[in-house]
Amino acid sequence: MRCCEANSCNGYGTQAYRSCINITRASHSKTGVRREGTVDKISSERRSENMRSIRSSNTKPELIVRRLVHSYGYRFRLHRKDLPGKPDLVFPSRKAVIFVHGCFWHMHGCPSVRVPKSNIDYWKPKLERNQERDLQSRSSLERLGWKVLTVWECEVKDLNALERKLKNFLSPLQPPP
């Protein structure tokens, strides 16, 4: 197995391979075969396809929260574009919104979140912007008089705790007169 079509090293683990890796890392950064400092196991085209397929709405955690809230008898609107941050669930009569955030994309800080080691110059600012946008959306909604709840992807795993959290958030809120 060769590390690069352009070089004829004998394969992984050999001295020629290690030399070839050092030479070709920079040249492969655009093709996705090798990136500086780390090895990406898939091509950049495949990585782009994977990233494009990640949805921002109707995610599995969001669907679980929606099913639970609906089963309690609450009715809601989805992804209202006229509200800051486009909340996932909106309860207009209660002036309440729920955001369902993915732990990675919104940098929750739970143990399952790891910042990518490759392409740090791209990921770090992107994930920081997501956090800043979340704070701005939350504060804008609160200034407008909305109650805001954030449900994290990792919280969806414990349905009993999630049920308590949702009921505590929604039950004391009475519709305005």
N, C-alpha and C positions, 0 to 999 in steps of 0.2 A: 504494500500500500504506500503510495507516495503522497506527500503533503501538498505538492504543487505540480501542476502539469508542466510548468516551465522548467522546473528543476528535476533532476533525476536522482534524488536521494533514495536510499534503500527502504525507507519506511520509518515508522514511529520508533523512537527509542535509540536510534543510531546517532552517531556524532554528526553525520552528514545531514540528518533530519533536523537536529538542533540548530545547525548553522543555517539551513534553509529557512527555518522558522524565523530566525533573527533577521534574515535578509528580506523575507517576503511579508512580514507583518504589515508594514506600512503600505506595500503595494496592493495588498488584498483588502484594505479597509473599505473600499468602495464596492467590492464584489461580495462582501459578506462572508468570505471564506475564513478570513482571520481578521481580528481587530486588535489594536494595540493593547497589550496587557492581559487580554482574556481571549478565550476561544469561543466563538459562537458556533453552535452545532448545526445551525441551519443557515441557508443563504439569506441575503438581505431582502430578496423578492418574497421569499416565504415568510420572513419576519414581518414585512409590510402587510402581507395578506392576513397574517394572524392579528396584527394590531387593528386593521380595518374592520375585522369581524367582531371586535369588542363593542358591545352595545352600550349606549348611555341611558337608555330607558328600557323598561320591560325586562330587567335583569332578574335572575332567579331570586336573590334576596328581596327585591322589590315585589315580585309576585307573591312571595310568602307573606310579606307584611300586608299587602292588599287583601289576600284571602282571609287573614286573621281579622283585620279591621272590618271587612265586609261581613264576616260571620258574627260579629258582635252587633250587627244591625246599623252600623254607621255607613253613611253614603258620602262620597267624595268625588272630587274632580281630579283629573290627572294632568300634570305638567303644564300648569297655567303659565303661558308665556308673558302675561301682563304683570306677573309678580317677580321681584328680584330673585335670581337664582333658579327660576323655573322649578319650584318644589315638586317632588314626586307625587305626593298626595295633598290635596287641598280640601279643607272643610270650611267652605265659605260662611255657613251659618254660625260656626263656632269661632271664626277668625283664627284658625289653627292650620299649621302645615307640618308635614313630615318629610324630611329628606332621608333617603336610603343611600348611604355612601359605601362604596367599595373601600376596604381598608387600604389597599395599595394606592389607588388613585388619589385618595384624600389623606394619605399618610396618618393613619389612625394611631399608630404606635403600639399596636398589639404585636405579640411575638411572631406572627406569621408574615409581617411586613418586612421586606428587605429591599433596600434601594439597589437598583441594578448597578453592577460593577462596571459594565461596559457603557460607553457613551455618556459618562457622568456629566459632561458639559451640556448635554441635552436634557437629561432626566431631572437633575437637581433643580434647575430653574422652573421646569414645567410643573413638577410636583409642588414646589413652593408657591407658584402662581395659583394652583388649585386650592391650596390652603388659604391664601389671601382672599381669593374669590369667595370661598365658603364663609369666611368671617365677614366680609362686606355684605354678602347676601343676607346672612343671619341678622346682622345689626340693622340693615335697611328694613327688613321685615318687622323686627321688633319696634323700630321707630314708627312704623305704620300701624302698630297696634296688634300685630299677629303674634300668636304663641308658636314657638318653633321647637320641634323635636328632631334630633338626628339619631337615626338607627344605623348602626354599623354592621357591615357584612358579617363580622365575627359574632355579633349578638344574635343573629338569626339561628345559629346552631343550637342555642338553648331556648326552646320554644316556651317553656314555662316562664322563664325570666322575661322573655320578650312580651308575652301576654300581659304580665304584670305591668311592665313599662308602658305598653300601649294603653291599657285600661286606666292606669294612673294619669296618663297625659290627657286622655279623651273624656273620662267620666266627670271630672269636676268642671269641665267647660260647659257652660249652659249657653244655648243659643241666645243672642241678643233679643230684647223684647220687641 
